[in-house]
Amino acid sequence: MRPDKVLPILQQHLPSSSVEYCFALWQASPFELKLTKSRQTKVGDFTSRNTRSHPRITLNHDLNPYTFLVTYVHEVAHLRVYLKHGARVDPHGEEWKTMFTELMVPMLWETVFPEEILHVLRRHMINPKASSFADAELTLALRKFDKDAHRFATLSEIPEGSIFKLQDRYFQKGKLRRTRVVCRELKSKRDYLVPADAQVSDVQFSLL
């Protein structure tokens, strides 16, 4: 993939202060960068196509700039670990955590992220999770900057672990029990049984 194809994508979707850094990451370890339609199971992924010479990273086209940045660096960390270790290590093991943290640190500044995201993200990066959206506080901070934060879905349609809004409260989806789903309210930490066909909004999927 040519630099003149990658740079416009980054300029369009990233916070402006992060474009130069993210382009440098691409230049150091080139890969095919592809935007996809919104996916219910993930917001980004890295694939090697079984060869180190054709790595590809995909990101959902409708991510807000800050979620796009975190996702982009998350996936570049997967690429770097793959180039160094191949498929011999845990995809979200210590090697990936170390790499993700190393690549994110230069971006943890007020010139890149709004304060309401930054202080939460700094805490998250002390021990990053396989999915940034497993961190409920970070999820809510990122969601505030979505253009379409009020899209609706049926609870049964979203993956387990997803964060969603119902009756002005935020929950995390758990296990299905017959026709209802065990969901944990983020604020109270209490579990509730919610009908699987309930209409929910502000959905942030669990995989990243």
ZIWO-V411293 format. One record per pair of residues at least 6 apart in sequence whose ideal C-beta (glycine too) atoms are under 8 Angstrom apart, sorted by the first residue. I is the first residue (numbers start at 1). GAP is how many residues later the second one is. Records with the same first field share a line. If there is no record, write none. Layout:
I: GAP + GAP
This chain:
1: 29 + 30 + 31 + 32
3: 20 + 23 + 24
5: 28
6: 17 + 20 + 27
7: 12 + 16
9: 24 + 26
10: 9 + 12 + 13 + 16
11: 8
13: 22 + 46 + 48 + 50 + 52 + 55
14: 8 + 51 + 54 + 55 + 58
15: 50 + 51 + 54 + 97 + 98
17: 94 + 95
18: 51 + 89 + 94
21: 85 + 86
22: 47 + 50 + 51
25: 48 + 51 + 78
26: 7 + 50
29: 26 + 47 + 50 + 51 + 54
31: 24 + 25 + 26 + 45 + 48
32: 22 + 23 + 24 + 25
33: 23 + 24 + 25 + 26
34: 22 + 23 + 24 + 25
35: 23 + 24 + 25 + 26
36: 22 + 23 + 24 + 25
37: 23 + 24
38: 22 + 23 + 24
39: 21 + 166
40: 113 + 117 + 118 + 119 + 165
41: 118 + 164 + 166
42: 18 + 163 + 165 + 166
43: 16 + 17 + 20 + 24 + 28 + 162 + 164 + 165
44: 13 + 14 + 15 + 16 + 19 + 27 + 28 + 30 + 31 + 164
45: 12 + 13 + 30
46: 9 + 10 + 11 + 29 + 32 + 33 + 36
47: 8 + 9 + 11
48: 6 + 7 + 8 + 34 + 39
49: 6 + 7
52: 30 + 31 + 34
55: 24 + 27 + 28
57: 15 + 18 + 19 + 22
59: 9 + 12 + 13 + 16
62: 85 + 86
63: 8
64: 78 + 81 + 82 + 83
65: 80
66: 47 + 48 + 51 + 76 + 79
67: 75 + 78 + 79
69: 38 + 43
70: 34 + 51 + 62 + 72 + 138
71: 61 + 137
73: 27 + 30 + 31 + 34
74: 26 + 58 + 134
76: 27
77: 19 + 22 + 23 + 26
78: 13 + 18
80: 19 + 23
81: 8 + 14 + 15 + 18
84: 11
85: 10
89: 6 + 7
90: 6
91: 39
92: 37 + 38
97: 30 + 31
100: 25 + 28
101: 24 + 27
104: 17 + 21 + 24
105: 20
107: 6
108: 10 + 13 + 14 + 17
109: 9
110: 8
112: 6
113: 8
114: 31
116: 25 + 28
117: 21 + 24 + 25 + 28
120: 15 + 17 + 18 + 21
121: 17 + 20
123: 14
124: 8 + 11 + 14
129: 6
130: 78
131: 30 + 75 + 76 + 77
132: 6 + 7 + 10 + 76
133: 6 + 28 + 29 + 30 + 71 + 72 + 73 + 74 + 75
134: 27 + 72
136: 27 + 34 + 36 + 50
139: 24 + 65
140: 23 + 30 + 46
142: 62
143: 6 + 20 + 59 + 61
146: 56
149: 52 + 53
150: 51 + 52
151: 50 + 51 + 52
152: 47 + 48 + 49
153: 11 + 46 + 47 + 48 + 50
154: 42 + 43 + 44 + 45 + 46
155: 9 + 18 + 26 + 28 + 39 + 40 + 41 + 42 + 43 + 44 + 45
156: 20 + 25 + 40 + 41
158: 6 + 15 + 42 + 45 + 47
159: 14 + 46 + 47 + 48
160: 13 + 14 + 15 + 46
161: 11 + 12 + 45 + 46
162: 10 + 11 + 41 + 42 + 43 + 44
163: 7 + 8 + 9 + 10 + 23 + 39 + 40 + 41 + 43
164: 6 + 7 + 8 + 9 + 36 + 37 + 38 + 39 + 40
165: 6 + 35 + 36 + 37 + 38
166: 17 + 28 + 32 + 34 + 35
169: 16 + 17 + 18
170: 15 + 16 + 17 + 32
171: 12 + 13 + 14 + 15 + 21 + 23 + 29
172: 11 + 12 + 14
173: 8 + 10 + 33
174: 7 + 8 + 9 + 10 + 17
175: 6 + 7
176: 6 + 20
177: 16
179: 16 + 17
180: 13 + 14 + 15 + 16
181: 12 + 13 + 14 + 15
182: 9 + 10 + 11
183: 8 + 9 + 10 + 11
184: 6 + 7 + 8
185: 6 + 7
